[in-house]
Amino acid sequence: MQQGGVFAEGSAARSRWMSVNNVMTREVVSIRASEDVKDAWLLLMEMDISGAPVVDDNGALVGILSMTDIFKAVLDRVQKARSLRESTTQGTDPEAVDREELRELSLALRAVAESKVAAVLPKDQKVLSLAPGDSLDRAIHIIAENNINRLPVVDNNKVVGIITRQDIIWTIAGRPGKGSE
């Protein structure tokens, strides 16, 4: 038990003086805002990541795209189609309803996949980022206070790294994360 307290104290002290530059992943997967969601979605799945920074055509950070953003865009379209269907039809045939729901889902998936990434970014998204010299402690506070999973690291308006919750956990545990490989 006492050992856990020592670990926590040492880790907390380390996070105050350690910079983001020491912890961030340098090989960042970025997505262009002008790219089709389909291509971004496939990239996220292929790279086995749940989100990535979104940049404009000049490489400047404009947002973060997550799988959740894509799922919410699909769900929004499905809910709108369902609402329209329910307000305009009286059919209660369960098989017909199932077919129509599957058609609505298929159309929603296609519409979102063919959209541009910029169109599915949350409209109220605050674009938060860090500088390479910021402290790990600052990164921890921003991630916790905003309930986010990743923070891009920006230098001269260009994404130069990313720090995730997992990077922080590995650092606090004293083990090298994927950014240190």
KAKA-V605025 format. One record per residue. RES is the residue in one letter. PHI is phi in radians with two decimals (none if undefined). PSI is psi in whole degrees, -180 to 180 (* if undefined). NEAR is the number of other C-alpha atoms within 10 Angstrom. Layout:
res: <RES RES>
phi: <PHI PHI>
psi: <PSI PSI>
near: <NEAR NEAR>
This chain:
res: <M Q Q G G V F A E G S A A R S R W M S V N N V M T R E V V S I R A S E D V K D A W L L L M E M D I S G A P V V D D N G A L V G I L S M T D I F K A V L D R V Q K A R S L R E S T T Q G T D P E A V D R E E L R E L S L A L R A V A E S K V A A V L P K D Q K V L S L A P G D S L D R A I H I I A E N N I N R L P V V D N N K V V G I I T R Q D I I W T I A G R P G K G S E>
phi: <none -1.09 -1.05 -1.06 -1.13 -1.13 -1.05 -1.12 -1.09 -1.09 -1.17 -1.13 -1.12 -1.10 -1.20 -1.28 -1.76 -1.36 -1.64 -0.98 -0.98 -1.38 -2.00 -1.12 -1.51 -1.52 -1.55 -1.63 -1.51 -2.01 -2.16 -1.42 -1.06 -1.50 -1.37 -1.21 -0.99 -0.95 -1.19 -1.14 -1.06 -1.08 -1.07 -1.03 -1.17 -1.09 -1.48 1.01 -2.21 -1.73 -3.06 -2.77 -1.12 -1.92 -2.13 -1.46 -1.17 -1.67 1.53 -1.44 -1.15 -2.15 2.98 -2.27 -1.84 -2.10 -1.03 -1.06 -1.06 -1.15 -1.06 -1.14 -1.14 -1.14 -1.04 -1.02 -1.16 -1.10 -1.12 -1.14 -1.15 -1.10 -1.06 -1.10 -1.08 -1.18 -1.49 -2.04 -2.15 -1.99 -1.12 -2.10 -1.14 -1.00 -1.18 -1.16 -1.12 -1.05 -1.09 -1.17 -1.11 -1.15 -1.12 -1.07 -1.12 -1.07 -1.14 -1.13 -1.03 -1.13 -1.08 -1.18 -1.04 -1.50 -1.30 -1.45 -0.94 -0.97 -1.29 -1.83 -1.15 -1.00 -1.15 -1.71 -1.19 -1.47 -1.53 -1.72 -2.68 -2.17 -1.79 -0.97 -1.49 -1.11 -1.35 -1.08 -1.01 -1.08 -1.06 -1.06 -1.13 -1.12 -1.10 -1.19 -1.18 -1.84 0.86 -2.06 -1.78 -2.65 -2.34 -1.24 -1.88 -2.09 -2.38 0.93 1.14 -2.08 -1.29 -1.99 -3.05 -2.58 -2.16 -2.03 -0.99 -1.13 -1.01 -1.17 -1.05 -1.07 -1.15 -1.11 -1.30 1.39 -2.03 -1.20 -1.64 -1.14 -1.26 -1.73 -1.24>
psi: <-46 -36 -39 -39 -41 -42 -47 -43 -47 -40 -41 -43 -41 -38 -23 -36 -16 138 158 -35 -31 -16 -28 154 127 -28 91 132 116 155 138 138 -28 -1 153 142 -37 -47 -40 -43 -48 -41 -47 -43 -44 -37 -6 47 157 -3 167 155 146 131 156 -175 -15 1 7 141 128 -10 -172 130 129 162 -36 -39 -42 -47 -41 -37 -41 -48 -41 -45 -41 -44 -39 -42 -41 -44 -44 -45 -46 -28 -13 -7 153 -3 136 13 114 -37 -41 -40 -44 -45 -43 -40 -40 -40 -43 -43 -44 -44 -39 -45 -45 -45 -44 -45 -34 -7 163 149 -42 -31 -22 -3 137 132 -30 13 124 128 102 145 172 164 154 -32 -5 153 154 -35 -43 -43 -44 -45 -43 -45 -45 -45 -28 2 53 163 -18 151 124 149 123 136 127 43 14 141 119 -6 178 144 131 168 -40 -40 -42 -44 -46 -40 -47 -35 -8 19 145 136 -171 -26 -16 -4 *>
near: <5 7 8 9 10 11 13 14 11 12 15 14 11 16 19 14 12 16 19 24 20 15 24 25 22 17 12 17 17 22 26 22 25 15 17 18 25 18 15 25 19 12 17 19 13 9 10 9 12 14 23 22 26 28 20 15 11 9 15 17 24 18 25 25 25 23 16 11 16 22 13 15 20 22 16 13 18 21 14 13 19 17 11 11 16 12 9 9 8 8 10 8 8 9 9 11 15 11 11 15 16 13 14 20 19 13 16 21 20 14 15 22 21 14 16 18 26 21 14 20 19 16 9 6 10 11 13 18 20 22 19 20 13 16 20 26 18 15 24 18 11 17 17 12 9 10 9 12 14 23 23 28 28 18 15 8 12 14 24 18 25 27 26 19 16 13 21 20 14 15 20 17 13 11 11 14 17 14 18 13 6>
